[in-house]
Amino acid sequence: MFWLAAHFPMLGFEVERGDDDTDRPGVLVHDNRVFQADERALQAGVALGSTLATAHSIAPELVHFPYDTELQTKQLEILAQATYRFSSEVSLAPPDALLIESSRSLRLFGGRSSLRRAVSQLYDRLGHAHRLATAPTPMAALILSRAGLGDRHGDPMETVRAAPLAAMDISEKELERLANMGMTRVGQLLDLPMDELGKRFNAELVDELDRLTGRRADPRETIQPAERFHSRLHLLEPIRGKDPLLFPMRRLADELSHWLKARCLGARTLTWSYAPFADQAVTLDVRFAQPRTDAKSFLSLTQLQLEGAELPEEVMTVSLQAGQITPLTSASQDLLARADDRGNTTQSELVDRLAAKLGTDAIAGLGTADDHRPELAWRWQAPGARASRPAGSPARHRMRAGTPAHHGLANAAPESATEVNRPLWLLDPPRPVIAKRFRLLDGPERIDVGWWEGDARALERDYFVAMAQSGARCWLYRDREQRWYLHGYFG
């Protein structure tokens, strides 16, 4: 077994503080006392456990935030969902750690060092300080990560002996009793007889030591991947203006990006929501021509639409929900929405930008319809949608060799059958022409359909490929009254 533990020593502080007042010292407060402090506060002399009033007297510019265990647990779950891309066995170790059983993933990610580096890069991008450690048992990995001993070389089971007892799941009362006995390290506790230790303390302490050394199984409840993505950020102070909104939006976009990549999915639609303190939220829908997975694309397209949107004067909550999500397949040409090798904009990026600036109603694509009548053989479809051809409707139509030209035309149709595409340029409506001014190249092809829908939609035409006097390749037809029409041009 190979266990990777991730400890987030500043998780509560990072969740509460976010991107606000990062230049000022800050602390987390619980029961009116400093529960956690950042580096600036510690350098100013603020001590953990001091009252809030004392902390403010030492650092008047100090900002403080309440310690919210529920919010911290939610963020830990978000981190676990993002970590799911590395292993299907990810478990929570509240209040501030994760455990990853990765023995089955080592080969996929190129070994322990590569896997550990990839996990660390993930947490860096999500903006969380972390300590990683590996060990044969989950409890040993967890203790090493909490103690910051994960970077030491050698046997991790020997290294864990040097960890402080505070890194274990031991109550403060028992820690005090053990300290009074002169024991402050895990190794000192492991050297004691377990039977005697169980008599002096409780069975839970012995059980934890057995799980640490592997003498007892340590099953962990793994997370289940969420079926949908919906995350929100509640701001401590209202945000005025659109540019400052990009900070919390970037964090949500990163969360979505890692959630999608962990499941090999791409997002086709997003819904942003901007809620004031006491009023109705404003929503913003963003659509993509191709499934996207990267946060940069999410933000760039959203920012274009945000320019013309009317938002509340003060935003207190920003949320992001993934609407239409699709599996990433080899058939998708632009899954990561990146520019090509020369740095040029891809087709899907251009479609997305136009739709974001002009609106989705201003952009449309063309697709085929299951109808032999040329006027009805196409349809509007969403931009970037893959062209689908219903069963039975051919992509290419075989023109059979025709009889000598009608109305005394000098040239006959070819003797051999050829395959030609339908012309992309159709005239609406078809234009009456004089047949003698064209040279027939192929045909006729009879289209006789729609009679079951009434005379208004019935067609009985003989189509020909012809050459105009200008050299243009044309599509002509002759109706039942022997009249000739120009219906389109070939490219």
N, C-alpha and C positions, 0 to 999 in steps of 0.2 A: 504494500500500500504506500502511496505517496500523497501526503497531505500538505497543502499549501494554505497557510493562514495569512489573512490580511487584517491588520489592526489599523484603525483610523483614529489616532489620538486626539484630533481636533474636530471630529465629526460634528458634535453638537454645536461647536462654535461656528464651523463653516456653514451649517444649515441655517443658523439664525442670522448670521451676519451677511452671508452672500457677498455681493460686490459693493456693499455700502460702507462708506467711511473706512476704507482700507488703509488710509494714511494716519489714522488715529489709533492709539492703544485701545483695546477692547477686552471685555471680560464677560463670561457667562455667570449668571447669578442664580443661586438656588437657596431658598429660605433666607434671603437677604444677605447671603454670604457669597464670596467669590468661589465659584465652582471650577472655572477654567479661565485661563488668561492666555493672550497671545504673546509673542516674543517682545513686542514693544511695551506691553504692560509689565511683564516680568522685569525687563531692563529698567523700567522706571521705579521699581521697588515694590510693586503690588504683590502681595503674598496670597497664596491659595488659602482659603478659609477665613480671610479677613472680611470685615463687614463692608458693605457697599460704601458707606460714608467714609470709612478709612481709606478705601481705594480711591475715592474721588478727592480726598484731601492730599493724597500722594501724587495723583495725576489728574489735575482739574479738567483736562481735555478728554478724559476717559469716556468711552461709550460703553453701555452695558446692555445685555440682552437676557431675557429669561431663558432658563434651561427647560426645554420642552422635550420630554422623553418620547411622546407620541410622534412628533415631527422627526425626531432623530431616527426612530424605528422605520418610518416611511422612507427616509432617505437611504437607510441601510438596505431596505428591500429593493429600491431602485438600483443600487449598486450591485446587488445580487443578481438582478435580472440582466444587467449589462455583462456581468461575469459569466453568465450562462453560455456565452459563446465559446468559452474555454473548457467547459465540462458540464455534463448533465447532472452532476452531483455537487450542488452548491447549497450550503446550509448557513443559516444565520447563527451568530454567536453574540447575542445582544449583551451590552448596548452598543458596541462599536467595533465589531469584528465579523469577518466571514471566514468560512472554512470551505476549501475546494479539494475534492478527491480527484486527482488528475493523473493517476497512473495509466488510464486508458487514453489520455490525450498527449502523452509525452512524444510518441512517434509522430503524431500529426503536427505538432508545433516545433519539432526539431530538438527535443531534449529538455532537461530541467532548466538549464540557464536561459534558453530561448523562451520557454513558456513563462518563466518568472519575469523576464524582461518585457514580454508582451503584456502581461497583467499589470505591471508597474506603469507602462505607458498609457494603458487605459485609464487608470486612476489619476494619472497626471493630467490627461486631457479633460477629465471630469472635474478637475480642480480640488482634489482631496489629498491632503498629506497622508502618508501610509507607511507602514512597516510590514515587510513580508518575511516569512520564515517557513522552512520546510522541515518535516520530520516524519517518522514512520507512524506516529499516532496523532490523532487530531488534537488531543490535549497538549502534547509536547509542542506541536507547531503553534498552537494558540499562545502558550506561555512564552515561547521564544519571541513571537511577534510583539506581544505586549511589553516584554522586557527590552526590546530593541537589540536582541542578540542573534537575529537571523542572518547577519552577514559574516558570522564567524565560521571559519573552516573547521573541519573535523567532524567527529561523530555528534549529531545533534542531541542524542540522548545523554552524552557527557556534558555538552554545553548547557543543557537545561538545568543541570545541577547548580550552575552558578546564578540562575535567575532568582530574583527576590520572591519571597512568598506572596507579596502583594500582587504578583502576576497571576496567581492562582485564584480560583473561585472560592475564596475563604472569607468569611465574615470579618468585619473589623474587630469584633470581640475576640474571636479566635486568634487573629493576627496579634492582638495585644497580649494574649496569654502566651503564645509562642515566643514573642519578643522578650517577655519577662523570663522565659526559660533559656534565653540566649540563642534562639533559632530564628534566623532571618533569611536563610537561603533554602532553596528546594532540596539541594543535596543533603543538608542536615536532617531534613524530615525523612528523606528516603533511607537514611542510614539507621533509623529507629526501627525496632521490632513492630510490625504491623499490629500484632495482637495487643501489645501493651499500649500502642498509640490509640487503638480503637477503644480501649477501656478508659483512657484519660480524656479523650475527645469524643466526637460522635462518629457514627458509621459512615456519614457522608464524606468525611475527610479521607478515610481509608479507601472508600470507593473511588474518589478522585485520583488518589495516588495509584491505585490499581489500573485505572483507565490511562493514566499518564505513562506507565511503564508497559502497557499492553497485556497485563495479566488478566484484565477483564475487558470484554468487548465494549466499544463506545459507539453505538449506532447513532447516527445523526439524521434528523428529519430534513430532507432536501426540499428545496423550493420547487414549485410548479411554474413553468413559463406562463406568463400572462397572455391571454388570447387577444387582448386589445391594449393599446397604449393610450393612456390619458394621465397627464401629469400637470400639476399647477404649482405656482410659487406665490405665497402670500407675502407681500412686502411690508416691512416695518413702517416705512414712510411712503406717502403717495409719490408717484412719479408724474411729473409734468413735462409734456413734450414727447416727441416720437424717438428722438435719438437716444435718450437714456433708457428707453424700453429695450434697446438691443442687448443690454447686459443680461437681464433675466431671460430674454428670448434665446440668447446664445446657449445658455445653460440647458434650457428645455430642448433645444434642437440637438445638442450633443447627446442628451439622454435618449432621444428618439433614434438617433443615428446608431448608437450602440445596441439599442433594443432590436432594431431591424437587422443589423448585421449578425447578431447572435442567433437569429432565426432564419437567415437567408431569405429575407423578405425585402420588398421595396414598396415605398409609399407612392400612391398616385394622387391622393388628396390629403390635405391637412386642414384643420380648423383651429385657428387661434381665437382666444377669447380674452377681452380686456374689460375687467370689472372695476367700477369705482366702489367707494365705501358703502354707499346706500342708494344704488340705482341699478338699472338694467345693464347687463354686460353687452358690449359690442363684439360681434364675431366677424372674423375675416377668413374666407375660404380660399385656399390656394390649391391649384390643380397643376399636374405635370403631364407632359405628353408621354413620358416614359417613367417607369418606376425609379424613384430616387432613394439613395441611402445616406448621402453625405450631408452633414449639417450646413456646409457652405452653400449648397444649392437651396436648402430649405430657407435660409436667411436671405439670400440674394433675391429670390423670387418674392418672398414675403415683403421685403423692403420696398420693392417696386410697387406692390399693391398698397402698401401702408402709406405711401406718399399721397394718394388720393382719398384715403379713408378718413372719416370723421370719428375720432376717439373721444372718450370722456376727458374732461379737463384734468382729472386726477385719477390715476390708475392704481388700485391697491392689490389686484390679483391678476396674474397672467397665467393662462393655461394653454396647453397644446394637446390636441387629440389627432391621432392618425385615423383617417376615414377609410378610404379604399386601399387595401394592401394586397399585394400579389407576390407569389413566389418568384425568386430570381431564377430565370432559366436561361439556357444558352441561346434561346431565340431572341432574347431582348438585346438590342444592339447598343444601348446606352445606359446600362444599369447604374453605373456610378456617376453619370451625368458629368463626365469630364471632357475637356476639350481634346481634340485629336493631337497627334504627336507634334504637329507644327504649331500648336497653341491656338488653332482656329476654333471658332464657335461651332458646336455640333448642331445638327438640324433640330434635335429635340430642345436644346437650349434656346435656339432662336424662337421656336414655337412658344416655349414657356414665357420668354421675355415679352413677346408680342401680346400674348394673352394677359400677362400681368399688367401691361401698360394700357391696352385697349379694351380689355374685358374678354371673358371667355366667349361671349356671344359674337364677337367680331372675328373669331378665328374658327375655321372648320376644315375638316379633311374630306376627301372623296373615297367612297367605297363602292363595291359592286353590289347589285341587287339581283335577285333570282327572277329575271324577266328577260325574254328574248327581244322585246321591243327596245330599240336603242334609246328612245326618250325616257324609258323607265328602268334601264339597266344599271343605273347609278343611284347613289344616295349620299346625303350628308352624314358625316360621322365625326366623333370626337377627334381633335387634332392628335396625331401620333398614334391613333389606334391601328392595330395591325389589320391589313386588308384581308377579309375573310370571304371565301368564295363558296356559296352554298353547294351542296352536293348536286351534281348533274349539270351545273352551269360551267361550260368549258372556258379556259382562259384564252384559248386560241380557236378560231373558227375556220374550218376547212371550206375553201371556195372550190366548188367543182367546176370543171371546164364547161363553158356555155356553148350555145349555138351561135351561128353567124350573127353579127350585129344587126339589131333591129332598125327599121326605118332607113335601110340603105346605107348604113355606116360602112366605110370601106374596109375596116380591119375586123377580123374575127378574133374571138377570145382564144387564149392559148389552149393547146390540146392537153397539157398535163395539169394536174391539180397542184395548187400551191397553198401554203399556209400563210395567212396574213393576220395581223392584229386589227382589232377595231380601231378606228381613228380616235385620237384623244380630243380632237376639236370638232364638235358637232354644231351645226347651225340651228338656231331656234328662232323662227320656224325654218324648215328646209326651203331653199330658194329655187323657183322654177328656172329651168335652163333649156337650151336648144341642144339636143343630143349630138348633132353633127359637129359641134365645136369641141368634142372630146374624143379621145382615142381609148377604146375599151381595152383593158389589160387582163381582166379576170372577171368571171361571173357567168351566169347569174347565181346568186344565193337567194333562195325563196324564204321570206319571213311571212308566215301566215298564221298569226296568233291573235288572241283577244276577242275572237268572235263570240265567246261565251259571256263576255261582259257587255255586249251591245255594240251597235254600229259606231258609237262615238270613240270607242277604244280599240276597235278591231283594225288590224293591219293585214294587207295583202300586197306585198312588195317584192320586186326582184332587184337585188342589190348588185352593183358592179364596181370593181376598182377601175379607175380611168385616169387618163393623163390629160390635163387641160393644155390649151395652147401656150400658156405661160410656163409650162413644165411642172406645175403643181400636181401632186398625186392626190386624187379626189375619190370620194365615195358617192356614187350616184345610185338612184333607184328609179324604177319604173312602176307606177301604180296600176291598178286594174283598168283604168281608162287610158292606159298607154301614154301617160304624161311623164315627163322626166323632171327629176329634182336633184339638186346638189344638197347632200346632207352633211358632208364634213370633209376635212382635210387630214391627210396623214402627215406626220412630222418628217 
